[in-house]
């Protein structure tokens, strides 16, 4: 009878096996963490968060508050109808640009335009991504739903007490479509709300030339969209003081590149202006 011989298992082989097993365990844990983080960031990107603000116009208070809904940077998101119907009643809706981007179905734009136009009279400014699509078609859709498009012009809005507020909208700064002088030239005799997709507009204002701007509403930056340990490519959105009032920079509602967010939640703003 021939006896079979088996190789001896050395301590080195046991060590290698245990080391590989430990590495595999770490890889599994790392994969699980990455998958969990990706799921969390995707979930955050599709949240519906309403942020409330009370803003008093500097040196020009209103007798009756004007209730404003401000939304910016929709990109590829569709506003849920049920959530929109749950929002507080507004007097005005401001849309801060990037209503769409390349590759977004026009049905998404129509869906969002229809929902927003049902809430209150709407005013819109172009963002950089709006400049990269068929701008004429975008404008036609917005105007078909009664949305006022402001590109380097201002209109006078009057509240229930016939108090006038200038609503000014500037062209996109990235594509050099902005003209601050033309936009603000007619704004005399009342407070001014300036819509600018790009927050860099604040660097173009000269109160001695353009007069006071009481409130600027901007988006564009997404608050950095993904912030690691509080750091991101852009500053997080918020309400910031300016010489003649306030500058509200929104994190925006949608996302760019990937539908993920971390440390910069999506937001829509409800502003009571007095």
C-alpha positions as CSV (number, residue, x, y, z in Angstrom):
1,X,0.0,0.0,0.0
2,X,1.2,3.4,-1.0
3,X,0.9,6.0,1.7
4,X,-0.1,9.6,0.6
5,X,2.0,12.4,2.0
6,X,0.6,15.8,2.8
7,X,2.7,19.0,2.9
8,X,3.2,20.4,6.3
9,X,1.4,23.7,7.0
10,X,4.1,26.0,8.2
11,X,3.6,29.0,10.5
12,X,4.4,31.3,7.6
13,X,1.6,29.8,5.5
14,X,-0.8,30.3,8.4
15,X,0.3,33.9,8.8
16,X,-0.2,34.6,5.1
17,X,-3.7,33.1,5.2
18,X,-4.7,35.2,8.3
19,X,-3.2,38.3,6.8
20,X,-5.2,37.9,3.5
21,X,-8.3,37.2,5.5
22,X,-7.8,40.4,7.5
23,X,-7.3,42.4,4.3
24,X,-10.4,40.9,2.8
25,X,-12.3,41.9,5.9
26,X,-11.1,45.5,5.7
27,X,-12.0,45.6,2.0
28,X,-15.6,44.3,2.7
29,X,-16.0,46.9,5.5
30,X,-14.6,49.7,3.2
31,X,-17.0,48.6,0.4
32,X,-19.9,48.6,2.8
33,X,-19.0,52.1,4.0
34,X,-18.6,53.5,0.5
35,X,-22.0,52.0,-0.5
36,X,-23.7,53.3,2.6
37,X,-22.2,56.8,2.1
38,X,-23.2,56.9,-1.5
39,X,-26.8,55.9,-0.6
40,X,-26.8,58.6,2.1
41,X,-25.6,61.3,-0.2
42,X,-28.1,60.3,-2.9
43,X,-30.9,60.4,-0.3
44,X,-29.8,63.9,0.8
45,X,-29.8,65.2,-2.8
46,X,-33.5,64.5,-3.1
47,X,-34.6,66.1,0.2
48,X,-37.3,68.8,0.1
49,X,-36.1,71.4,2.7
50,X,-37.9,74.7,3.2
51,X,-35.8,77.4,5.0
52,X,-37.6,80.4,6.6
53,X,-36.2,83.9,6.7
54,X,-37.5,87.2,8.1
55,X,-35.8,90.1,6.3
56,X,-36.4,93.8,7.0
57,X,-35.5,96.1,4.1
58,X,-32.9,98.6,5.4
59,X,-34.2,102.2,5.6
60,X,-37.3,101.2,3.6
61,X,-39.7,99.0,5.7
62,X,-42.9,97.9,4.2
63,X,-46.3,98.2,6.0
64,X,-47.4,94.8,4.9
65,X,-44.9,91.9,4.6
66,X,-44.3,90.5,1.1
67,X,-44.1,86.7,1.2
68,X,-41.5,85.3,-1.3
69,X,-40.7,81.8,-2.4
70,X,-37.1,81.5,-3.8
71,X,-35.9,78.5,-5.6
72,X,-32.7,78.1,-7.7
73,X,-30.7,75.5,-9.5
74,X,-33.3,72.9,-10.3
75,X,-31.2,71.2,-13.0
76,X,-32.5,67.7,-13.3
77,X,-34.9,67.6,-10.4
78,X,-38.7,67.6,-10.7
79,X,-40.7,69.3,-7.9
80,X,-43.1,66.9,-6.3
81,X,-46.6,68.2,-6.7
82,X,-47.8,67.2,-3.3
83,X,-44.8,68.9,-1.6
84,X,-45.4,72.1,-3.6
85,X,-49.1,72.1,-2.6
86,X,-48.0,72.0,1.1
87,X,-45.9,75.1,0.8
88,X,-47.0,78.3,2.6
89,X,-48.9,80.8,0.5
90,X,-46.6,83.2,-1.3
91,X,-47.1,86.6,-3.0
92,X,-44.2,86.1,-5.4
93,X,-42.0,83.3,-6.7
94,X,-38.4,84.0,-7.7
95,X,-36.5,81.4,-9.8
96,X,-32.8,82.0,-9.6
97,X,-31.6,80.3,-12.7
98,X,-30.4,76.9,-13.9
99,X,-33.9,75.8,-14.6
100,X,-32.4,73.1,-16.7
101,X,-29.1,71.8,-18.2
102,X,-27.9,69.8,-21.2
103,X,-29.7,66.5,-21.5
104,X,-32.7,67.3,-19.3
105,X,-36.0,66.5,-21.0
106,X,-38.1,69.5,-21.8
107,X,-41.0,67.8,-20.1
108,X,-39.1,68.3,-16.8
109,X,-38.9,72.1,-17.5
110,X,-42.6,72.2,-18.3
111,X,-43.5,70.2,-15.2
112,X,-41.5,72.6,-12.9
113,X,-42.7,75.7,-14.7
114,X,-46.4,74.6,-14.4
115,X,-46.0,73.9,-10.7
116,X,-44.2,77.1,-9.8
117,X,-46.6,79.3,-11.9
118,X,-49.5,77.9,-9.9
119,X,-48.1,79.1,-6.6
120,X,-47.8,82.9,-7.3
121,X,-46.6,85.3,-10.0
122,X,-43.1,84.2,-11.0
123,X,-39.9,86.0,-12.0
124,X,-36.9,84.2,-13.5
125,X,-33.3,85.0,-14.4
126,X,-31.0,82.8,-16.5
127,X,-28.2,80.8,-15.1
128,X,-25.0,79.5,-16.8
129,X,-26.6,76.1,-17.6
130,X,-29.6,77.8,-19.1
131,X,-27.2,79.5,-21.6
132,X,-26.1,76.1,-22.7
133,X,-29.4,74.8,-24.0
134,X,-31.9,76.1,-26.5
135,X,-32.5,79.4,-24.8
136,X,-35.4,80.4,-27.1
137,X,-37.3,77.2,-26.3
138,X,-36.7,77.6,-22.6
139,X,-38.0,81.2,-22.7
140,X,-41.0,80.2,-24.7
141,X,-41.9,77.5,-22.1
142,X,-41.5,79.9,-19.2
143,X,-43.5,82.7,-20.8
144,X,-46.2,80.2,-21.8
145,X,-46.8,79.6,-18.1
146,X,-46.8,83.4,-17.4
147,X,-43.4,83.5,-15.9
148,X,-41.7,86.9,-16.3
149,X,-38.1,86.5,-17.6
150,X,-35.8,89.3,-16.5
151,X,-32.5,89.7,-18.3
152,X,-30.9,93.1,-17.4
153,X,-34.1,94.8,-16.7
154,X,-36.4,95.7,-13.8
155,X,-40.1,95.8,-13.2
156,X,-42.1,97.5,-10.4
157,X,-44.2,95.2,-8.2
158,X,-46.9,96.7,-5.9
159,X,-48.2,94.9,-2.8
160,X,-51.7,95.2,-1.3
161,X,-50.9,98.6,0.1
162,X,-49.6,99.9,-3.2
163,X,-46.1,100.0,-1.9
164,X,-43.7,99.6,-4.8
165,X,-40.8,97.2,-4.9
166,X,-38.4,97.0,-7.8
167,X,-37.6,93.5,-9.0
168,X,-34.5,93.5,-11.0
169,X,-32.9,90.6,-12.8
170,X,-29.4,90.4,-14.3
171,X,-28.0,88.3,-17.1
172,X,-25.6,85.4,-16.4
173,X,-22.2,86.5,-15.3
174,X,-20.3,83.4,-16.5
175,X,-21.3,84.0,-20.1
176,X,-20.9,87.8,-19.7
177,X,-24.6,88.5,-20.3
178,X,-24.8,90.8,-17.3
179,X,-25.3,94.6,-17.5
180,X,-25.6,96.0,-14.0
181,X,-26.0,99.6,-15.2
182,X,-28.9,98.8,-17.6
183,X,-30.6,96.6,-14.9
184,X,-30.6,99.1,-12.1
185,X,-30.9,102.4,-14.1
186,X,-34.7,102.6,-13.7
187,X,-34.9,101.5,-10.0
188,X,-35.7,104.7,-8.2
189,X,-38.2,105.5,-5.5
190,X,-38.5,102.2,-3.8
191,X,-36.6,99.2,-2.4
192,X,-34.8,97.0,-4.8
193,X,-34.6,93.2,-4.9
194,X,-31.9,92.0,-7.3
195,X,-32.0,88.5,-8.8
196,X,-28.7,87.2,-10.0
197,X,-27.9,83.5,-10.5
198,X,-24.2,84.2,-9.8
199,X,-23.4,85.7,-6.4
200,X,-20.4,87.5,-7.8
201,X,-22.8,90.2,-8.8
202,X,-22.1,91.7,-5.3
203,X,-18.6,92.7,-6.5
204,X,-20.1,94.7,-9.4
205,X,-22.4,96.9,-7.4
206,X,-21.4,100.5,-6.6
207,X,-24.0,102.2,-4.4
208,X,-22.9,105.6,-5.4
209,X,-23.6,104.8,-9.0
210,X,-26.4,102.2,-8.9
211,X,-28.1,103.3,-5.7
212,X,-28.9,100.9,-2.8
213,X,-29.8,97.3,-3.5
214,X,-31.7,96.0,-0.4
215,X,-31.8,92.3,-1.1
216,X,-29.8,90.1,-3.5
217,X,-31.0,86.5,-4.2
218,X,-28.4,84.2,-5.8
219,X,-27.7,80.5,-6.3
220,X,-25.1,78.8,-8.6
221,X,-22.7,77.5,-6.0
222,X,-24.8,74.6,-4.6
223,X,-23.1,75.4,-1.3
224,X,-20.2,73.3,-2.7
225,X,-22.7,70.3,-3.0
226,X,-20.2,67.9,-1.4
227,X,-18.3,69.2,1.6
228,X,-15.6,67.0,3.2
229,X,-15.0,67.9,6.9
230,X,-16.8,71.2,6.2
231,X,-14.6,72.1,3.2
232,X,-16.0,72.4,-0.4
233,X,-15.3,74.0,-3.7
234,X,-17.6,76.9,-2.8
235,X,-18.7,78.5,0.4
236,X,-21.9,77.1,1.9
237,X,-25.0,79.1,1.2
238,X,-26.5,81.5,3.8
239,X,-27.7,85.0,4.5
240,X,-24.9,87.6,4.4
241,X,-24.9,91.3,5.1
242,X,-24.1,93.8,2.4
243,X,-23.8,97.6,2.6
244,X,-27.4,98.4,1.9
245,X,-29.1,95.2,3.1
246,X,-28.8,91.4,2.7
247,X,-27.5,88.8,0.2
248,X,-29.1,85.4,0.3
249,X,-27.1,82.7,-1.5
250,X,-28.9,79.4,-1.8
251,X,-27.5,75.9,-1.8
252,X,-30.0,75.3,-4.6
253,X,-32.6,72.6,-5.1
254,X,-30.9,70.3,-7.7
255,X,-27.4,69.0,-8.3
256,X,-24.7,69.0,-11.0
257,X,-22.7,66.1,-12.4
258,X,-23.9,63.5,-9.9
259,X,-27.2,63.5,-7.8
260,X,-25.4,63.5,-4.5
261,X,-25.0,66.0,-1.6
262,X,-23.0,66.0,1.6
263,X,-22.8,68.9,4.1
264,X,-24.8,71.2,1.8
265,X,-28.5,70.2,1.9
266,X,-30.8,71.2,-0.9
267,X,-33.1,74.1,0.0
268,X,-36.0,76.3,-1.1
269,X,-36.5,79.6,0.8
270,X,-39.6,81.2,2.2
271,X,-38.9,84.8,2.9
272,X,-41.1,87.3,4.8
273,X,-39.9,90.7,3.6
274,X,-40.9,93.8,5.7
